[in-house]
Amino acid sequence: MTTTTVTAPRFDFQIAATDGKARTGTIRMKRGDIRTPAFMPVGTAATVKAMKPTDVRATGADIILGNTYHLMLRPGAERVARLGGLHKFMRWDRPILTDSGGYQVMSLSALTKRSEEGVAFASHLDGSRHMLSPERSMEIQRLLGSDIVMAFDELVPTTSTREVQAAAMERSMRWARRSREGFDSGGAHAEGAALFGIQQGALDEGLRKSSADALLDIGFDGYAVGGLAVGEGQEAMFACLDYAPGQLDPAKPRYLMGVGKPDDIVGAVERGIDMFDCVLPTRSGRNGQAFTRNGPINIRNAKQAEDQGPIDPSCACPVCGQFSRAYLHHLNRSGEILGAMLMTEHNIWFYQALMADLRSAIGEGRLTAFATAWRADYYANSSLRA
């Protein structure tokens, strides 16, 4: 009898079903499958804050995100490489997507100087000087051992003039080509990893189209819609998403960077987005906010002090199965670390359950009905409406 060994592909995206513009499918990579639409918990500094990797996986997360900027500064990409790479370092054996570092350089660093070469900046930690270029970003992500590498781009506020937005978009496209060349020169890493390009152009449909055309000409494994969720508001973001995903290759995954609130995700999935990341579920958890089917709640509020029910009666997470709102209220008001841990765990479970529900709804052709009913429940508190 002959035994056939099936080797996982470097990167393969198969769409299983569509419903309107929405899609559900699977990204296959050597470190495992990623079910889409997918939410990637953010592991900024080689950790999803307040959670162990095994607990993150138990929520249903197939992939997490690591941050190039933070890891290059501490502990350093070269050190991570010497220690066996990011997966071994943080004990996460499934896919990791790393951002390019561009957003953090431009939002966190002091004394930045942009040029065609890249961005020179002072570390927010100790003021040390660094240069981050497309080539250096690719090198750092290679040293980390990233599975999905993001091209290096330049982000400007959506309130900038069209001239400034156009110049940044055009430079980002030149950097995208240099990122492609830098990634492709990465030897064994490039043979096992994937590279995503990032569409820019703020809220301008023409600039977005020019950006998409440039990215498609270069060719990437997937495409991100960048430059949104930076203060423009949900209505403006959705207006951009009404056309931006359709400008990209429909056979490749579409990733909306930095999004977002649960209702942002539902609306973006309806518009054809496949991948998301956001610090909101972890950051909110550490600050006493829990997400529920009927909207977020503040566990620190006095009315939670004697509530013996779970955060969300419809939630299947271990936190809702074991702990009361009253106990979580006590932990959070007391500043106990366990409070941050349990709230974060619940929130990541909530997000992953939402993604599973969206995948099922798309697969069964009932996304519109699901989204309508979901929003009616989630907006039970009318103050949540955009």
C-alpha positions as CSV (number, residue, x, y, z in Angstrom):
1,M,0.0,0.0,0.0
2,T,1.3,3.4,-1.0
3,T,1.1,6.2,1.6
4,T,0.6,9.7,0.2
5,T,1.9,12.6,2.3
6,V,0.0,15.8,1.9
7,T,2.2,18.9,2.4
8,A,0.5,22.1,3.5
9,P,0.9,24.9,0.9
10,R,2.9,28.1,1.5
11,F,-0.3,30.1,1.0
12,D,-3.7,29.1,-0.5
13,F,-7.0,30.9,-0.2
14,Q,-10.2,29.0,-1.1
15,I,-13.6,30.7,-0.9
16,A,-16.3,28.2,0.2
17,A,-19.4,30.4,-0.1
18,T,-20.5,33.9,-0.8
19,D,-23.6,35.9,0.3
20,G,-23.8,39.3,-1.4
21,K,-20.3,40.8,-1.2
22,A,-19.4,38.7,1.9
23,R,-17.3,35.5,1.6
24,T,-16.3,32.7,3.9
25,G,-13.4,30.4,3.2
26,T,-10.0,29.1,4.4
27,I,-6.5,30.3,4.1
28,R,-4.1,27.3,4.2
29,M,-0.5,27.8,5.4
30,K,2.2,25.6,6.7
31,R,1.4,26.4,10.3
32,G,-2.3,25.8,10.0
33,D,-5.6,26.9,8.5
34,I,-7.2,30.3,9.0
35,R,-11.0,30.3,8.8
36,T,-12.4,33.5,7.2
37,P,-13.8,36.0,8.1
38,A,-11.1,35.9,10.8
39,F,-10.4,38.1,13.7
40,M,-6.7,38.3,14.8
41,P,-6.1,39.1,18.5
42,V,-3.3,41.6,18.8
43,G,-0.1,40.3,20.4
44,T,1.8,43.6,20.3
45,A,4.9,42.6,22.3
46,A,4.9,38.8,21.8
47,T,1.9,38.4,24.0
48,V,-1.8,38.8,23.7
49,K,-2.0,40.9,26.9
50,A,-3.4,39.1,30.0
51,M,-3.8,35.7,28.2
52,K,-1.7,32.6,27.8
53,P,-1.3,31.3,24.2
54,T,-3.2,28.1,24.9
55,D,-6.2,30.2,26.2
56,V,-6.1,32.4,23.1
57,R,-6.3,29.3,20.9
58,A,-9.1,27.9,23.0
59,T,-11.2,31.0,22.1
60,G,-11.1,29.8,18.4
61,A,-8.4,32.2,17.2
62,D,-6.5,30.7,14.2
63,I,-3.9,33.5,13.9
64,I,-2.6,36.4,15.9
65,L,-0.8,39.6,15.1
66,G,2.6,40.7,16.2
67,N,4.0,44.3,16.1
68,T,7.2,45.0,14.1
69,Y,7.9,48.4,15.7
70,H,7.6,47.3,19.3
71,L,9.5,44.0,18.8
72,M,12.3,45.7,16.9
73,L,12.9,48.0,19.9
74,R,12.4,45.5,22.6
75,P,13.6,42.8,22.8
76,G,15.0,43.3,19.3
77,A,14.4,41.3,16.1
78,E,17.9,39.9,16.1
79,R,17.5,38.6,19.6
80,V,14.2,37.0,18.8
81,A,15.8,35.3,15.9
82,R,18.7,34.0,18.1
83,L,16.1,32.6,20.5
84,G,14.4,30.6,17.7
85,G,11.9,33.0,16.2
86,L,8.7,34.6,17.5
87,H,6.6,31.4,17.5
88,K,9.0,29.6,19.7
89,F,9.7,32.7,21.8
90,M,6.0,33.2,22.7
91,R,4.9,29.5,22.5
92,W,2.4,30.1,19.7
93,D,2.7,27.4,17.0
94,R,0.0,28.7,14.6
95,P,0.2,31.5,12.0
96,I,1.3,35.0,13.0
97,L,0.8,38.1,10.9
98,T,3.2,41.0,11.6
99,D,2.5,44.6,10.7
100,S,5.1,46.6,8.9
101,G,5.8,49.1,11.8
102,G,4.9,52.1,9.7
103,Y,1.8,53.1,11.6
104,Q,3.5,52.9,15.0
105,V,6.6,54.8,13.7
106,M,4.3,57.7,12.6
107,S,2.0,57.7,15.6
108,L,4.3,56.8,18.6
109,S,7.7,58.0,17.7
110,A,9.3,61.4,18.3
111,L,11.3,63.4,15.8
112,T,10.3,61.4,12.7
113,K,11.8,62.4,9.4
114,R,10.3,60.9,6.3
115,S,12.2,60.5,3.1
116,E,12.1,58.3,0.0
117,E,14.5,55.9,1.9
118,G,12.1,55.4,4.8
119,V,11.4,56.9,8.2
120,A,14.1,58.0,10.6
121,F,12.7,58.2,14.1
122,A,13.5,58.3,17.8
123,S,12.3,55.4,20.0
124,H,9.5,56.2,22.3
125,L,11.3,54.0,24.9
126,D,14.7,55.6,25.2
127,G,15.1,58.2,22.4
128,S,17.5,56.0,20.4
129,R,17.6,56.7,16.7
130,H,16.5,54.2,14.1
131,M,15.7,54.0,10.4
132,L,12.8,51.9,9.2
133,S,12.7,51.4,5.5
134,P,10.9,48.8,3.3
135,E,14.0,46.7,3.3
136,R,14.5,46.9,7.0
137,S,10.9,46.1,7.7
138,M,11.1,43.0,5.6
139,E,14.3,42.0,7.4
140,I,12.7,42.4,10.8
141,Q,9.6,40.4,9.9
142,R,11.9,37.7,8.4
143,L,14.0,37.6,11.6
144,L,10.8,37.3,13.6
145,G,9.7,34.4,11.4
146,S,6.4,36.0,10.4
147,D,3.9,33.9,8.4
148,I,2.1,36.8,6.8
149,V,4.3,39.8,6.2
150,M,2.9,43.3,5.6
151,A,4.4,45.7,3.1
152,F,5.9,48.9,4.5
153,D,3.7,52.0,3.8
154,E,3.2,55.6,4.7
155,L,0.0,56.6,6.4
156,V,-1.3,60.2,6.6
157,P,-4.5,61.5,8.3
158,T,-7.7,61.3,6.3
159,T,-8.0,65.0,7.0
160,S,-4.9,65.8,4.9
161,T,-5.2,67.6,1.6
162,R,-5.7,65.4,-1.5
163,E,-2.2,66.5,-2.6
164,V,-0.7,65.1,0.6
165,Q,-2.8,62.0,0.4
166,A,-1.8,61.4,-3.2
167,A,1.9,61.9,-2.5
168,A,1.8,59.4,0.5
169,M,-0.1,56.9,-1.6
170,E,2.3,57.1,-4.5
171,R,5.3,56.8,-2.1
172,S,3.6,53.8,-0.5
173,M,3.3,52.1,-3.8
174,R,7.0,52.6,-4.5
175,W,7.7,51.2,-1.1
176,A,5.3,48.3,-1.8
177,R,7.5,47.3,-4.8
178,R,10.7,47.6,-2.6
179,S,8.9,45.5,0.0
180,R,8.1,42.9,-2.6
181,E,11.8,42.8,-3.7
182,G,13.0,42.7,-0.1
183,F,10.7,39.9,0.8
184,D,11.5,37.8,-2.3
185,S,15.2,38.0,-1.4
186,G,14.5,36.3,1.9
187,G,15.5,32.8,0.9
188,A,13.8,30.0,2.9
189,H,11.6,32.4,4.8
190,A,10.1,33.8,1.6
191,E,9.5,30.2,0.4
192,G,7.2,29.5,3.4
193,A,5.6,32.9,4.2
194,A,3.2,35.3,2.4
195,L,3.3,39.0,1.7
196,F,0.3,41.4,1.7
197,G,0.2,44.7,0.0
198,I,-1.6,47.7,1.6
199,Q,-4.0,49.9,-0.4
200,Q,-3.9,53.6,0.6
201,G,-5.7,56.7,-0.6
202,A,-7.7,57.9,2.4
203,L,-11.3,58.4,1.5
204,D,-10.7,59.2,-2.2
205,E,-12.1,56.6,-4.6
206,G,-9.8,57.7,-7.4
207,L,-6.7,57.4,-5.2
208,R,-7.8,54.1,-3.9
209,K,-8.2,52.8,-7.5
210,S,-4.7,54.0,-8.4
211,S,-3.3,52.3,-5.3
212,A,-5.1,49.1,-6.1
213,D,-3.9,49.1,-9.7
214,A,-0.3,49.6,-8.6
215,L,-0.5,46.8,-6.0
216,L,-2.1,44.4,-8.5
217,D,0.7,45.1,-11.0
218,I,3.3,44.2,-8.3
219,G,1.3,41.1,-7.2
220,F,0.8,40.0,-3.6
221,D,-0.7,37.0,-1.7
222,G,-3.4,39.2,-0.1
223,Y,-4.4,42.8,0.1
224,A,-5.1,45.1,3.0
225,V,-7.3,48.2,3.1
226,G,-5.2,50.6,5.1
227,G,-5.6,54.1,6.3
228,L,-9.1,53.6,7.9
229,A,-10.3,53.5,11.5
230,V,-8.1,56.5,12.2
231,G,-10.9,58.9,13.3
232,E,-13.0,59.2,10.2
233,G,-16.1,57.6,11.7
234,Q,-18.1,54.5,10.8
235,E,-20.2,56.2,8.1
236,A,-17.2,57.4,6.2
237,M,-15.3,54.1,6.7
238,F,-18.3,52.1,5.3
239,A,-18.7,54.5,2.4
240,C,-15.0,53.8,1.5
241,L,-15.6,50.0,2.0
242,D,-18.5,50.2,-0.4
243,Y,-15.9,50.4,-3.2
244,A,-12.4,49.8,-2.0
245,P,-12.5,45.9,-1.6
246,G,-14.0,45.6,-5.0
247,Q,-10.9,47.3,-6.5
248,L,-8.7,44.5,-5.2
249,D,-8.2,40.9,-6.5
250,P,-11.4,39.0,-5.6
251,A,-9.4,35.7,-5.5
252,K,-7.2,37.0,-2.6
253,P,-7.9,37.7,1.0
254,R,-8.9,41.3,2.0
255,Y,-7.7,42.6,5.3
256,L,-9.1,45.7,7.0
257,M,-6.3,46.9,9.3
258,G,-7.0,48.0,12.9
259,V,-10.8,47.3,12.9
260,G,-12.5,47.3,15.1
261,K,-15.7,47.5,17.1
262,P,-18.0,44.5,16.7
263,D,-20.5,46.5,14.6
264,D,-17.6,47.7,12.4
265,I,-16.7,44.1,11.8
266,V,-20.3,43.1,10.9
267,G,-20.6,45.9,8.4
268,A,-17.2,45.3,6.9
269,V,-17.9,41.6,6.4
270,E,-21.0,42.6,4.6
271,R,-18.8,44.7,2.3
272,G,-16.4,41.8,1.5
273,I,-13.6,42.0,4.1
274,D,-12.0,38.7,5.2
275,M,-9.6,39.6,8.0
276,F,-9.5,42.0,10.9
277,D,-7.3,42.9,13.9
278,C,-7.9,45.4,16.8
279,V,-6.6,46.0,20.3
280,L,-10.2,46.8,21.4
281,P,-11.2,43.5,23.0
282,T,-8.0,43.3,25.1
283,R,-7.6,47.0,25.9
284,S,-11.3,47.3,26.8
285,G,-11.1,44.2,29.0
286,R,-8.2,45.6,31.0
287,N,-10.3,48.8,31.5
288,G,-13.5,47.1,32.7
289,Q,-15.5,47.0,29.5
290,A,-17.1,43.7,28.5
291,F,-18.8,43.0,25.1
292,T,-22.2,41.3,25.1
293,R,-24.9,40.4,22.6
294,N,-26.8,43.5,23.9
295,G,-23.9,45.9,23.7
296,P,-20.9,46.6,25.9
297,I,-21.2,47.0,29.6
298,N,-18.9,48.7,32.2
299,I,-18.3,46.1,34.9
300,R,-17.1,48.8,37.2
301,N,-20.6,50.4,37.4
302,A,-22.2,50.2,40.9
303,K,-25.2,48.3,39.5
304,Q,-22.9,45.3,38.8
305,A,-21.8,45.0,42.4
306,E,-24.5,42.5,43.5
307,D,-25.4,41.0,40.1
308,Q,-24.9,37.2,40.4
309,G,-25.4,36.6,36.7
310,P,-22.7,36.1,34.1
311,I,-21.4,38.9,31.8
312,D,-23.5,37.5,29.0
313,P,-26.0,34.6,29.5
314,S,-25.7,33.6,25.9
315,C,-21.9,33.3,26.0
316,A,-20.2,29.9,26.1
317,C,-16.8,31.2,27.4
318,P,-15.3,29.8,30.6
319,V,-15.6,33.2,32.3
320,C,-19.4,33.3,31.9
321,G,-19.6,29.7,32.9
322,Q,-17.9,30.3,36.3
323,F,-17.8,33.9,37.4
324,S,-20.5,36.5,38.2
325,R,-20.7,40.1,37.3
326,A,-20.5,40.9,41.0
327,Y,-17.1,39.1,41.3
328,L,-15.7,40.7,38.2
329,H,-16.9,44.1,39.5
330,H,-15.0,43.4,42.8
331,L,-11.8,42.4,40.9
332,N,-11.8,45.4,38.7
333,R,-12.6,47.9,41.4
334,S,-9.9,46.3,43.5
335,G,-7.3,46.5,40.7
336,E,-6.8,42.8,40.9
337,I,-4.8,41.3,37.9
338,L,-7.3,38.4,37.6
339,G,-10.0,40.9,36.7
340,A,-8.1,42.0,33.6
341,M,-7.4,38.4,32.7
342,L,-11.0,37.2,32.9
343,M,-12.4,40.3,31.2
344,T,-9.9,39.9,28.3
345,E,-10.6,36.2,28.0
346,H,-14.4,36.9,27.7
347,N,-13.9,39.6,25.1
348,I,-11.7,37.5,22.9
349,W,-14.3,34.7,23.1
350,F,-17.0,37.1,22.2
351,Y,-15.1,38.3,19.1
352,Q,-14.3,34.7,18.0
353,A,-18.0,33.7,18.5
354,L,-19.0,36.6,16.4
355,M,-16.7,35.5,13.6
356,A,-18.0,31.9,13.8
357,D,-21.6,33.2,13.6
358,L,-20.7,35.3,10.6
359,R,-19.0,32.4,8.8
360,S,-22.1,30.2,9.4
361,A,-24.5,32.9,8.3
362,I,-22.6,33.4,5.0
363,G,-22.3,29.7,4.4
364,E,-26.0,29.3,4.9
365,G,-27.0,32.3,2.8
366,R,-28.6,34.2,5.7
367,L,-26.1,37.0,6.4
368,T,-28.6,39.9,5.9
369,A,-31.1,38.3,8.3
370,F,-28.3,37.6,10.8
371,A,-26.8,41.0,10.6
372,T,-30.2,42.7,11.0
373,A,-31.1,40.7,14.1
374,W,-27.6,41.0,15.5
375,R,-27.6,44.8,15.2
376,A,-31.1,45.0,16.8
377,D,-29.8,43.2,19.8
378,Y,-26.4,45.0,20.0
379,Y,-28.0,48.5,19.6
380,A,-30.5,47.8,22.3
381,N,-28.6,50.7,24.0
382,S,-29.2,53.4,21.3
383,S,-26.1,55.3,22.4
384,L,-24.0,52.8,20.6
385,R,-25.2,53.8,17.2
386,A,-22.6,55.5,15.0
